[in-house]
Amino acid sequence: MDELDPAVVQAVAAYLRAADRLLPGRVVACAIAGSIALRAYRPGRSDIDLLVVLGGGAIRRRDMRRLRRLHRSQLPRIAARVVRGHGLSATCNASFVHVSELTRPVRAIRPIASHVGERFAVSEAFDVNPVVWRELVDGGVVLRGGPIAGWGLDPEPAALQAWCRENLEGYWRAQRDALAARRLPMSTATLEWCVLGPARLDATLVTHRILSKDQAGVVALARFPEAAGVVDVALAHLRDEPLPSEPPRAQWRDRTIALMTAILDAAGGPVRRGAAS
């Protein structure tokens, strides 16, 4: 872990200590996906996305109670970072799978549980999907267990594009519609989420690669006239840089909706070709 940011090293070490205390001998493997796997981690802004592999027998009620306690064990640390102005950065999100499921095609895996921020979910884990499995295979950072190449992960590469289209249609279309229904001023955090989230999926459809938010913003600028301005705002917020004066905040919502609509339309038809393709 020598190459990791010190805040990440501290966070994952504390998390695994808590996991070993609550579930002794059960955590047989663990790796980091997300921005760290993509070499795009931003200190003070990025969180930590873990795949935690549990061994031993079947998961029982007492094990699930301990997983909930593991999640809650993070809350004091999260609160302390928020008070110090670090937000939810360097927070461990985790998806739990049993070792017996690990080599199944990713869409066939039955997750044990997951937690993201303050939310804990039983028998579901959004990050058990073709995109995150590809991140792990290409650049996952192993915290416990042998090299990722020996884990037998099956990211189902033939399903990657279909999954991206399904996520755009099933999640981001509803987010676009909800954004259009609101009238409160749009925050920079919401703009970044609604611009770069769909842009990452579109970039994967075009390049067949998993790109960081920063890289996906560059692809969007090359592909969509609707991206002018709002991608610059999104990238400035992502990079913790001063926001550009154009477009004015009053136009953020309409321009974001226009870009989201263009990405949704492109995903439903022939892929637009641009300079980044």
N, C-alpha and C positions, 0 to 999 in steps of 0.2 A: 504493500500500500504506500510505498515511499513516494510515488508520483502524485498522490492525491492531495487535494487541498487539506491543510491541517484541520479545518472545521469538519470536513467529511470523515477524516480518520477518527476524530474524537467521537463523532456522532455514531458511526457504524460500530466502533469498539464498544461504546456504551450500550448500543442496541443488542449486540450479540451477547454481551455479558448478562443483560436482563433476560434474553431468550434462553440462555443456558441455565440460568437460575430457575426460571419458571418451567422450562421443558428440558430437563437434564438429559443429554444424550440424544435428543430428538432432531436437532438441527444438523443435518449431515452435509449440507451444501448451501452456499449463499453467493450470489453475484449481483453486481450493480448494472442496471441498464440505463435508459434515459440519456440525459445530457452528458453524464460522465462517460458512458459507453461511446457516445458520439464525439467525445473530446470537445464538448461545448459548455462545460460547467462554468457558471458565473458565480464567484463568491458573493455571498450576500443576497443572491436572487434565486439560485436554483435549489431544488430539493433533491432528494436521493431516492431513486427507485430501485427497490430490492426484489429479487426473486429468492424466496426462502424455501428450501427443500427439506421436508420433514421425513424422517425414517421411523422405524418401529411399526407397531400394530395400527389398527384402525383408530381414527380420531374419535374420541369419546367426549361426552359433555364436559368432563373436567378439563380435557385438553382445550376445548373451545373457550372455556372460562379463563384458562391461562393465556390463551392468545389475546383475549380481550384485555386482560391485565397487562400483557406486554404492550399493547397499544396505549393503554392509559399511562404506562410508565414513562412515556415520552412527554406527557402533557406539561409537567413542571419545567422541563428543559425548553419546550416550545414557548411557554409563557415567558420564561426568562429572556429568550432571544427577541421576542416581540417587544418587551419592555426596553431592551437595549437598542431597538430600532432595526433589528435584522429581519423582521417579519417571520415568515415560515421557511426561510432558507435553511438548508442543511437539516431539514426534517426528513426522517426516514418514512417513506411509504413502502408497504410490503404486500406482495402477493405470495400466498402459501400454497404449495402443491405437495402431494405425497410422492416420494421417490418412485413408487410403483407406477405413477402416471407420467413420469418425466419424459419418457421416450415416445409417448403417443403423439400423433399429429396435434399441433397446438390447439386447434379448434375442437378436438375431441377430449382435451384434458378437463377433468372435473376439479376445479379449484376447491381448496379447503376453506379459505377465507381471504380477506384482504382488508387493508386500511389505507385511507388517503386523507391526510389532514385529520379532522376530528371524526371522520366517518369510518365505521367498522361494518363490514358486510360478511355474511356467512354464505358459503357455497357459491361465491361469485368473485371474480377478479378481472376487471377490465383489461389490465395489463397482460393477461394471458391471451395474447393475440399474435397474428403473424408479424406485425410491425415490431413489437417489443422482442419477440423471439429472434428476429433478424438482427436487431441491435445487439442482443446477447451473443449471437453466433459471430458477428463481425467485430465486436469490440467490447464485449462484457468484461467487467473487472471482477475476478474471482476473489472472494473473501474467505471462502471455505470450500473444500473439495478440490478435485483435480482440475486440469485445464478444461475449459468449456468444450473443446473439441471432443472430449471423452464423455460428455454428458448425454450424448445421443439426442439432442434437441432436434425436433422436426418443425421448422417454421412454415412449412407448407408454401414454398415459393410460388407455386402455381395459383394459390389463392390470394396472394398479396394484393393484387389490383382490385379484385372483386371485394375484398374486405375494405379497402380504402373507399371505394364507391359506396358500399353499404353504410360506412360510418358517416360519409358526407350526407347521404340521403336520410339516414335514420336519426342522426344527432344534429348535424350542423344546419340542416334546413329548418328544423324547429328553433334553433338558436337564432337564425336569421329572422324568422317570423316574430319571435319574441322581442328581438331588438327593434324591429319595425313598429311594434305595438307600444314601446315605451316612449315617454316624452321627457324624462329627466335628462339633465346634461350627461354626456357620455364620459366616463373616466378613461384615463390612458391605459389602465390595466385591462378594462373591458375591451378597448380598441385592440390592444395587442393580442388578447385571447382570440377575438373574433376574426382578426386578420391573419395571424400567423398559424393558428390551428388549422383552418381549411387550407391555407397555403402549403403546409407541410404535406398534407394528403395529396394535393394536386401535384406537388413536386415529385412525389413518389410515383404517381401515375405516369408522369412524363419521363422521369429519369430511371425508373425501376430501382432506385436507391432510397435509403432512409436518410434524410437530410435533417440538419439542425434547423431551428427556427430562423436563425440568421441566414443560412444558405437558402432556405425556402423563400425568404423575403426577396432575395436577389432573383430567384427564378420567377417569382410573381411579377416583379418589375419588368422582366423581359417578356412576359407572356400576356399581360393584361393592361390595357390603357387605364382601366378602372383602378389599378394599383397606385397610380401616381399620387403622391402626397400621403395617403394613409399608411402605406408601407413604411415610408420614411418616419412617420410618427411612431409606428409600432416598433421599428428597429431602434429608434432613439430611446424609447422607454426600456426595451430589452437590454440595451447597452448602458443604461443609466447615463445617457448623454442629454444635453439640452434639447428640448423639443423644437422642431422647425416652426417658423411662424406661419407657414402655409401647409395645408389648408387651415383656415380659421376653425376653432373648436365647433362653431355652429354648423359646420359642414361635415364633421367627423362621422356622424351617424349615417347620413345619406350616402356618403362615399364608401363607408364600410359595408353597408347593405349592398351597394352596387358591386363591390368586389366579391362579396360572398355569393351573390347571385350569378356573377360571371363564372366563378369556380364551380358552382353547382351545375350550371348549364353545360360547362365543358365536360364535366364528369359524366353527364348523361348522353353525350354524343361523341363525335370524333375529337381526339385530343388536339388542342391547338398547338401548333408548332411555333416556337419562339427561339430567341438567341441562345437560351440555356438548354435547349433540347438536343 
